[in-house]
Amino acid sequence: MFVLKMFLLIWFCVYLFILLVRIQKPKNSPPGPQPLPIFGNLLQLHIRNPLKDFDLFAERYGDIYSLYLGRKPAVVLHGLKAIKEALVTKSADFSGRPQNVLISHLVEGKGVVMADYGPAWKEHRRFALMTLRNFGLGKQSMVNRILEENKHLVAKLEKHSGRILCPQTLFHDVTSNIIYLVLFGIRYEYGDETLKQYVALLTEINKIVNGPWSLLYDAVPVVRSLPLPFKKAFKNIYSLKKMTLTLIDEHKKTRVPGKPRDLVDCYLDELDMRGNGSTFDEGQLIMFIIVLHSAGTDTTSNTLLTAFLYLMVFPDIQERCQQEIDEVLQGKTHASFEDRHNMPYTQAVIHESQRIANIVPLSIFHSTSRDTELMGYNIPKGTIIIPNLSSVLNEEGQWKFPHEFNPSNFLNEQGQFEKPEAFIPFSAGPRVCLGEGLARMELFLILVSLLRHFQFIWPEDAGEPDFTPVFGLTLAPQPYKMRVRLRQPAREIQN
């Protein structure tokens, strides 16, 4: 009898606990799986890669559905229609950023990526766009910067001609140098220790931000003071801030106020003009640099890695690109960005590489800035919004070949380049990727330059290629090796 009473008492206590901590959905919220107390729907997601889970939820609940990340409400947007309505049509309601999560705490709400939708973000985004344009974005001066870096890249690969190499760090170094040229007007030799350390710190932060410890940090705030692995992310961001401040201090020594050489000089000029009380300050500048470096290297380098993986696996596509490049660039020492208009097939291959790479599959999470409505459902202020860009880049009915690598996805019946509306790898609306213009220039000029000079071959002893990406804030191909061979047209150019 005593045991029965104890059992009933324990059961009653558990029932009361569940009633107290259970998650109650708002009225008329989008449908979704039933959340558990404390953990929400986290236990229903594969932490290593939840993309298939999101697709299964969409099949069951529709193109807009609710999830709970711990006790935090989230709404997932699936497909072009839902994402376009939220991020473009109703952008003022859906352009916030979640602030009480690990990544927002790491960047302290600063910079232009994770800053919330407000005056500081608007001022810094306007400054960044204006400064990038002034320093050549879309102009010949930016093309020259990229072409100059291409010379170093070609020279590096020429030394490996006929040999096998691992391209993972190489493309990262190239894109890092282009960003450093824009920010500071400097470049590093490939393999430089400072560059390696900076990239290693960022890489480790990205792994933590996209791993189970980040989800625990976001879902269960009481654990944040414990000595768990997410503490390493804060240690790394502190090291990055110190390194960045050193770069800024060195830069100041040669700076001439009013005569900016790069983005950092422009920002320092803004500080001089605006004075105290402005949203511009040195802390913002430090995080501005860290975020721009991170966003501007991972995405482009991983896209290049994806492109060359598929070009090796489909040598006929590589050869057709090279034929088009040779014809258009005949007699020229290098490509210009305008040459893309005469290279429809190469353009199609680059865009198909971006589509299949699916670099930022869940975008950067948004949040609602006020109570709003979407597709007939109520979405309260502060709800996390997850735009599933992956669902659009592979959406049935939007692409001729949604589930395979095929440049025909970007070619019309006349063989001319055509970009479908569903091509949104940079997201959409006011939060569209700040570096989209730079990324497009880099991808075209780097890929054309390399295909003009080299043939890229899948090594015979490398086994079958693995197309399964490594999931994270940005998707990356599995590490692979490539054999590099100097092409005859490249030898003719040099002679």
C-alpha positions as CSV (number, residue, x, y, z in Angstrom):
1,M,0.0,0.0,0.0
2,F,2.8,2.4,0.9
3,V,4.6,1.7,-2.4
4,L,1.4,2.4,-4.3
5,K,0.9,5.7,-2.5
6,M,4.5,6.7,-3.2
7,F,4.0,5.8,-6.9
8,L,0.9,7.9,-7.1
9,L,2.6,10.8,-5.4
10,I,5.6,10.7,-7.7
11,W,3.2,10.4,-10.7
12,F,1.2,13.4,-9.5
13,C,4.4,15.4,-9.0
14,V,5.6,14.6,-12.5
15,Y,2.2,15.5,-13.9
16,L,2.2,18.9,-12.0
17,F,5.7,19.5,-13.3
18,I,4.7,18.9,-16.9
19,L,1.7,21.2,-16.5
20,L,4.0,23.9,-15.2
21,V,6.7,23.7,-17.8
22,R,4.6,22.5,-20.8
23,I,4.8,24.7,-23.9
24,Q,1.5,26.2,-24.9
25,K,1.2,27.4,-28.5
26,P,-0.4,30.7,-29.3
27,K,-3.8,30.7,-30.9
28,N,-3.9,30.3,-34.6
29,S,-0.2,29.5,-34.8
30,P,1.1,27.4,-37.7
31,P,0.8,23.7,-37.2
32,G,3.8,21.6,-36.1
33,P,5.0,18.7,-34.1
34,Q,4.1,18.7,-30.4
35,P,6.9,20.2,-28.3
36,L,8.3,18.5,-25.2
37,P,8.7,20.4,-21.9
38,I,12.1,22.3,-21.7
39,F,13.5,20.8,-24.9
40,G,10.8,21.7,-27.3
41,N,11.3,19.9,-30.6
42,L,15.1,19.6,-30.3
43,L,15.0,15.9,-29.7
44,Q,13.1,15.4,-32.9
45,L,15.9,16.9,-35.0
46,H,19.1,15.2,-36.1
47,I,21.7,17.6,-34.7
48,R,24.3,16.7,-37.3
49,N,22.1,17.6,-40.2
50,P,18.4,18.5,-39.7
51,L,17.6,19.4,-43.3
52,K,15.8,16.1,-44.0
53,D,13.8,16.5,-40.8
54,F,12.7,20.0,-42.0
55,D,11.6,18.5,-45.4
56,L,9.6,15.7,-43.6
57,F,7.9,18.3,-41.4
58,A,6.9,20.4,-44.5
59,E,5.4,17.3,-46.1
60,R,3.3,16.7,-43.0
61,Y,2.4,20.3,-41.9
62,G,2.8,22.4,-45.0
63,D,5.0,25.3,-46.2
64,I,4.8,27.1,-42.9
65,Y,5.0,25.3,-39.6
66,S,6.0,25.8,-36.0
67,L,8.9,24.3,-34.0
68,Y,10.2,25.1,-30.5
69,L,14.0,25.4,-29.9
70,G,13.8,24.7,-26.2
71,R,11.1,27.1,-25.1
72,K,11.7,29.5,-27.9
73,P,9.0,29.6,-30.6
74,A,10.2,29.3,-34.2
75,V,8.5,29.2,-37.5
76,V,10.0,27.5,-40.5
77,L,9.3,28.8,-44.0
78,H,9.4,26.2,-46.8
79,G,9.4,27.0,-50.5
80,L,9.6,30.1,-52.6
81,K,6.1,31.4,-52.0
82,A,6.3,31.4,-48.1
83,I,9.9,32.8,-48.1
84,K,9.1,35.6,-50.6
85,E,6.0,36.7,-48.8
86,A,7.8,37.0,-45.5
87,L,11.2,38.3,-46.5
88,V,10.1,40.5,-49.4
89,T,6.4,41.4,-49.2
90,K,6.3,41.7,-45.4
91,S,10.0,42.5,-44.9
92,A,9.5,45.1,-42.2
93,D,7.9,42.5,-39.9
94,F,10.3,39.7,-40.6
95,S,13.8,41.3,-40.8
96,G,14.8,41.2,-37.1
97,R,17.4,38.9,-35.7
98,P,17.1,36.6,-32.6
99,Q,19.1,38.3,-29.8
100,N,19.1,35.9,-26.8
101,V,21.0,33.1,-28.5
102,L,24.7,32.1,-28.6
103,I,25.6,33.7,-31.9
104,S,24.1,37.0,-31.0
105,H,25.9,37.0,-27.6
106,L,29.2,36.2,-29.4
107,V,28.9,39.2,-31.7
108,E,27.2,41.4,-29.0
109,G,24.5,42.5,-31.5
110,K,27.1,44.4,-33.5
111,G,28.2,44.3,-37.2
112,V,25.7,44.0,-40.0
113,V,24.8,40.4,-40.0
114,M,23.4,39.7,-36.5
115,A,22.5,43.2,-35.5
116,D,18.8,43.6,-34.9
117,Y,16.6,45.5,-37.4
118,G,17.0,49.1,-36.3
119,P,18.8,52.4,-36.7
120,A,22.3,51.0,-36.0
121,W,21.9,48.2,-38.4
122,K,20.5,50.5,-41.1
123,E,23.3,53.0,-40.7
124,H,26.1,50.3,-40.8
125,R,24.5,48.5,-43.8
126,R,24.2,51.8,-45.7
127,F,27.8,52.6,-44.9
128,A,29.1,49.2,-46.0
129,L,27.2,49.3,-49.3
130,M,28.3,52.8,-50.1
131,T,32.0,52.1,-49.1
132,L,32.1,48.9,-51.1
133,R,30.8,50.7,-54.2
134,N,33.3,53.6,-53.6
135,F,36.1,51.1,-53.5
136,G,35.2,49.4,-56.7
137,L,32.4,46.9,-56.2
138,G,31.1,46.3,-59.7
139,K,34.0,48.5,-61.1
140,Q,37.3,47.8,-62.7
141,S,39.3,48.5,-59.5
142,M,37.7,45.6,-57.7
143,V,38.2,43.4,-60.7
144,N,41.9,44.3,-60.7
145,R,42.2,43.3,-57.0
146,I,40.7,39.9,-57.7
147,L,42.8,39.5,-60.9
148,E,45.9,40.3,-58.9
149,E,45.1,37.7,-56.3
150,N,44.4,35.3,-59.2
151,K,48.0,35.7,-60.3
152,H,49.2,34.4,-56.9
153,L,46.7,31.5,-57.1
154,V,47.8,30.5,-60.6
155,A,51.5,30.7,-59.6
156,K,50.7,28.4,-56.6
157,L,48.9,25.9,-58.8
158,E,51.6,25.9,-61.5
159,K,54.1,24.6,-58.9
160,H,51.7,21.7,-58.3
161,S,51.1,21.0,-62.0
162,G,51.0,17.2,-62.6
163,R,50.7,16.6,-58.9
164,I,47.8,16.0,-56.4
165,L,46.8,18.6,-53.8
166,C,44.1,19.3,-51.2
167,P,42.3,22.6,-52.2
168,Q,40.4,23.1,-48.9
169,T,42.7,25.8,-47.4
170,L,43.8,27.2,-50.7
171,F,40.4,28.6,-51.7
172,H,39.9,29.9,-48.2
173,D,43.2,31.7,-48.3
174,V,42.3,33.3,-51.7
175,T,39.0,34.6,-50.6
176,S,40.4,35.8,-47.2
177,N,43.1,37.8,-49.1
178,I,40.5,39.5,-51.2
179,I,38.5,40.5,-48.1
180,Y,41.7,41.8,-46.4
181,L,42.5,43.9,-49.5
182,V,39.0,45.5,-49.2
183,L,39.3,45.9,-45.5
184,F,42.9,46.8,-44.9
185,G,44.6,47.0,-48.3
186,I,46.9,44.1,-47.3
187,R,47.3,40.4,-48.3
188,Y,49.1,37.5,-46.8
189,E,51.2,34.8,-48.3
190,Y,49.4,31.4,-48.6
191,G,50.1,29.5,-45.4
192,D,50.9,32.6,-43.4
193,E,50.6,31.8,-39.6
194,T,48.4,34.9,-38.9
195,L,46.0,34.0,-41.6
196,K,46.0,30.3,-40.5
197,Q,45.3,31.3,-36.9
198,Y,42.5,33.7,-37.8
199,V,40.8,31.1,-40.0
200,A,41.2,28.3,-37.4
201,L,39.5,30.5,-34.7
202,L,36.6,31.3,-37.0
203,T,36.2,27.7,-38.1
204,E,36.0,26.4,-34.5
205,I,33.5,29.1,-33.6
206,N,31.3,28.1,-36.6
207,K,31.4,24.4,-35.5
208,I,30.3,25.3,-32.0
209,V,27.6,27.7,-33.2
210,N,26.2,24.9,-35.4
211,G,26.5,22.0,-32.9
212,P,24.5,20.5,-30.0
213,W,26.2,22.8,-27.4
214,S,24.9,25.8,-29.1
215,L,21.4,24.3,-29.1
216,L,21.7,23.6,-25.4
217,Y,22.9,27.1,-24.8
218,D,19.9,28.6,-26.6
219,A,17.3,26.2,-25.2
220,V,18.4,25.9,-21.5
221,P,19.7,29.3,-20.3
222,V,20.5,28.0,-16.8
223,V,23.5,26.0,-18.2
224,R,25.2,29.2,-19.7
225,S,27.4,29.7,-16.6
226,L,28.7,26.1,-16.6
227,P,32.2,25.3,-18.0
228,L,30.8,23.6,-21.2
229,P,32.3,23.6,-24.7
230,F,30.4,26.7,-25.8
231,K,32.8,28.7,-23.5
232,K,35.5,28.0,-26.1
233,A,33.5,30.1,-28.6
234,F,33.7,33.1,-26.3
235,K,37.4,32.5,-25.8
236,N,38.0,32.4,-29.6
237,I,35.9,35.5,-30.2
238,Y,38.0,37.3,-27.6
239,S,41.2,36.2,-29.4
240,L,39.8,37.4,-32.8
241,K,38.9,40.8,-31.3
242,K,42.5,41.2,-30.0
243,M,44.0,40.2,-33.3
244,T,41.6,42.6,-35.2
245,L,42.4,45.5,-32.8
246,T,46.1,45.0,-33.4
247,L,45.5,45.2,-37.2
248,I,43.5,48.4,-36.7
249,D,46.2,50.0,-34.5
250,E,48.9,49.1,-37.1
251,H,46.7,50.6,-39.8
252,K,46.2,53.8,-37.9
253,K,50.0,54.5,-38.0
254,T,50.0,55.0,-41.8
255,R,46.5,56.5,-42.0
256,V,45.9,60.0,-43.4
257,P,42.5,61.3,-42.2
258,G,40.2,62.3,-45.1
259,K,42.2,60.2,-47.6
260,P,40.8,56.7,-47.2
261,R,42.6,53.7,-48.8
262,D,40.2,51.0,-47.7
263,L,37.1,50.3,-45.7
264,V,38.8,50.6,-42.3
265,D,40.1,54.1,-43.2
266,C,36.5,55.0,-44.3
267,Y,35.1,53.8,-40.9
268,L,37.8,55.7,-39.0
269,D,36.9,58.9,-40.9
270,E,33.2,58.3,-40.0
271,L,34.3,58.1,-36.3
272,D,36.1,61.4,-36.6
273,M,33.1,63.1,-38.1
274,R,30.3,61.7,-35.9
275,G,32.0,61.9,-32.5
276,N,30.4,60.6,-29.3
277,G,26.8,59.3,-29.2
278,S,27.0,57.8,-32.6
279,T,26.2,54.2,-33.5
280,F,29.7,54.1,-34.9
281,D,32.4,53.2,-32.5
282,E,35.6,51.1,-32.4
283,G,33.8,48.1,-30.8
284,Q,31.4,48.1,-33.8
285,L,34.4,48.3,-36.2
286,I,36.1,45.3,-34.7
287,M,33.0,43.1,-35.0
288,F,32.2,44.6,-38.4
289,I,35.6,43.3,-39.6
290,I,35.3,39.9,-38.0
291,V,31.8,39.3,-39.4
292,L,32.6,40.5,-42.9
293,H,35.7,38.3,-43.0
294,S,33.8,35.3,-41.8
295,A,30.8,35.9,-44.2
296,G,33.0,36.7,-47.1
297,T,35.3,33.7,-47.0
298,D,33.4,30.6,-46.1
299,T,30.6,31.1,-48.6
300,T,32.7,31.8,-51.6
301,S,35.5,29.3,-50.8
302,N,32.9,26.5,-50.2
303,T,31.2,27.3,-53.5
304,L,34.4,27.1,-55.3
305,L,35.2,23.7,-53.7
306,T,31.8,22.5,-54.8
307,A,32.2,23.7,-58.3
308,F,35.6,22.0,-58.8
309,L,34.3,18.8,-57.2
310,Y,31.6,18.6,-59.9
311,L,33.8,19.8,-62.7
312,M,36.2,16.9,-62.0
313,V,33.3,14.4,-61.7
314,F,31.8,15.7,-65.0
315,P,34.9,16.3,-67.2
316,D,32.6,16.9,-70.3
317,I,31.1,20.0,-68.5
318,Q,34.6,21.2,-67.6
319,E,35.8,20.8,-71.2
320,R,32.7,22.7,-72.6
321,C,33.5,25.6,-70.2
322,Q,37.1,25.6,-71.3
323,Q,36.1,25.7,-75.0
324,E,33.8,28.7,-74.3
325,I,36.5,30.5,-72.2
326,D,39.2,29.9,-74.9
327,E,36.9,31.3,-77.6
328,V,35.8,34.4,-75.7
329,L,39.3,35.2,-74.3
330,Q,41.3,34.6,-77.4
331,G,44.1,37.1,-77.6
332,K,43.3,38.5,-74.1
333,T,45.7,38.2,-71.2
334,H,42.9,37.9,-68.6
335,A,39.1,37.9,-68.3
336,S,37.0,40.9,-67.4
337,F,33.8,40.7,-65.4
338,E,31.9,41.9,-68.5
339,D,33.1,38.8,-70.3
340,R,30.4,36.9,-68.4
341,H,27.8,38.2,-70.9
342,N,29.5,36.2,-73.7
343,M,29.9,33.0,-71.6
344,P,26.3,31.7,-71.0
345,Y,27.4,28.1,-70.4
346,T,30.1,29.1,-67.9
347,Q,27.7,31.4,-66.2
348,A,25.2,28.5,-66.0
349,V,27.8,26.2,-64.5
350,I,28.8,28.8,-61.8
351,H,25.1,29.4,-60.8
352,E,24.4,25.7,-60.8
353,S,27.4,25.2,-58.5
354,Q,25.9,27.8,-56.2
355,R,22.5,26.1,-56.3
356,I,23.8,22.6,-55.7
357,A,26.3,23.8,-53.0
358,N,23.4,25.2,-51.0
359,I,25.9,27.1,-48.9
360,V,23.6,28.7,-46.3
361,P,20.7,26.2,-46.3
362,L,18.8,27.8,-43.4
363,S,19.9,31.3,-44.1
364,I,20.7,33.3,-41.0
365,F,17.7,33.1,-38.7
366,H,15.3,36.1,-38.7
367,S,12.8,37.1,-36.1
368,T,9.6,39.1,-36.1
369,S,9.9,42.7,-35.0
370,R,6.2,42.9,-34.1
371,D,3.0,40.8,-34.0
372,T,2.2,39.9,-37.5
373,E,0.4,37.5,-39.8
374,L,1.6,35.2,-42.6
375,M,-0.4,33.0,-44.9
376,G,-3.4,33.1,-42.5
377,Y,-1.5,32.3,-39.3
378,N,-0.6,34.6,-36.4
379,I,3.1,35.1,-35.7
380,P,3.9,36.9,-32.4
381,K,6.7,39.4,-32.0
382,G,10.0,37.8,-31.2
383,T,9.3,34.5,-33.0
384,I,12.4,33.0,-34.6
385,I,12.0,32.7,-38.3
386,I,13.9,30.0,-40.2
387,P,13.9,30.5,-44.0
388,N,14.7,27.1,-45.5
389,L,16.6,28.3,-48.6
390,S,17.5,24.7,-49.3
391,S,13.8,23.9,-50.0
392,V,13.7,26.7,-52.7
393,L,17.0,25.7,-54.4
394,N,15.6,22.1,-54.8
395,E,11.9,22.9,-55.2
396,E,9.9,20.8,-57.6
397,G,8.4,22.9,-60.3
398,Q,11.0,25.7,-60.0
399,W,13.8,23.8,-61.7
400,K,14.2,21.5,-64.7
401,F,16.5,19.2,-62.8
402,P,16.0,20.0,-59.1
403,H,17.9,17.1,-57.6
404,E,20.9,16.8,-59.9
405,F,23.9,18.9,-61.1
406,N,22.9,20.2,-64.5
407,P,23.8,23.6,-66.0
408,S,20.6,23.4,-68.1
409,N,18.8,24.7,-65.0
410,F,20.1,28.1,-66.0
411,L,19.9,27.9,-69.8
412,N,16.9,28.6,-72.0
413,E,15.9,26.7,-75.2
414,Q,18.3,29.0,-77.2
415,G,21.2,28.1,-74.9
416,Q,21.3,31.6,-73.3
417,F,21.8,32.2,-69.6
418,E,18.6,32.7,-67.6
419,K,18.3,33.0,-63.9
420,P,15.1,31.6,-62.4
421,E,13.3,33.5,-59.6
422,A,14.0,30.6,-57.2
423,F,17.7,31.2,-57.3
424,I,18.1,32.8,-53.9
425,P,21.4,31.5,-52.4
426,F,22.0,34.9,-50.9
427,S,18.5,35.1,-49.3
428,A,16.1,37.9,-50.2
429,G,14.7,41.2,-48.9
430,P,16.5,43.9,-46.9
431,R,18.7,41.2,-45.2
432,V,20.0,39.8,-48.5
433,C,23.7,39.0,-48.3
434,L,25.8,42.2,-48.2
435,G,28.6,40.6,-50.2
436,E,26.5,39.2,-53.1
437,G,28.1,41.5,-55.6
438,L,31.7,40.7,-54.5
439,A,31.0,37.0,-54.4
440,R,29.6,37.0,-58.0
441,M,32.8,38.8,-59.2
442,E,35.1,36.4,-57.3
443,L,33.3,33.2,-58.5
444,F,33.4,34.2,-62.1
445,L,36.9,35.6,-62.3
446,I,38.6,32.9,-60.2
447,L,36.8,30.0,-61.9
448,V,37.4,31.3,-65.4
449,S,41.1,32.0,-64.7
450,L,41.7,28.6,-63.3
451,L,39.8,26.7,-66.1
452,R,41.7,28.7,-68.7
453,H,45.1,27.7,-67.2
454,F,44.5,24.2,-65.8
455,Q,42.7,20.9,-66.2
456,F,41.3,19.5,-62.9
457,I,41.2,15.7,-62.7
458,W,39.7,13.4,-60.1
459,P,42.7,11.2,-58.8
460,E,42.4,7.5,-59.9
461,D,43.2,6.3,-56.4
462,A,40.8,8.7,-54.6
463,G,37.9,6.3,-54.7
464,E,34.3,7.3,-55.4
465,P,33.5,11.0,-54.7
466,D,31.3,11.8,-51.7
467,F,28.7,14.4,-52.4
468,T,27.3,14.5,-48.9
469,P,28.0,17.9,-47.5
470,V,29.3,18.7,-44.0
471,F,26.4,20.5,-42.3
472,G,27.0,23.8,-40.5
473,L,26.1,27.5,-40.7
474,T,27.6,27.1,-44.1
475,L,27.6,23.7,-45.9
476,A,31.0,22.5,-47.1
477,P,31.9,19.5,-49.4
478,Q,33.7,16.6,-47.8
479,P,37.5,17.1,-48.0
480,Y,38.8,15.8,-51.3
481,K,42.0,15.9,-53.5
482,M,42.5,17.0,-57.1
483,R,45.1,16.5,-59.7
484,V,46.2,19.7,-61.5
485,R,47.5,19.7,-65.1
486,L,48.6,22.8,-67.1
487,R,46.5,23.2,-70.3
488,Q,48.0,23.9,-73.7
489,P,46.0,27.2,-74.2
490,A,47.6,28.4,-70.9
491,R,51.1,27.6,-72.3
492,E,50.3,29.6,-75.4
493,I,49.2,32.6,-73.3
494,Q,52.5,32.5,-71.4
495,N,54.5,32.3,-74.6
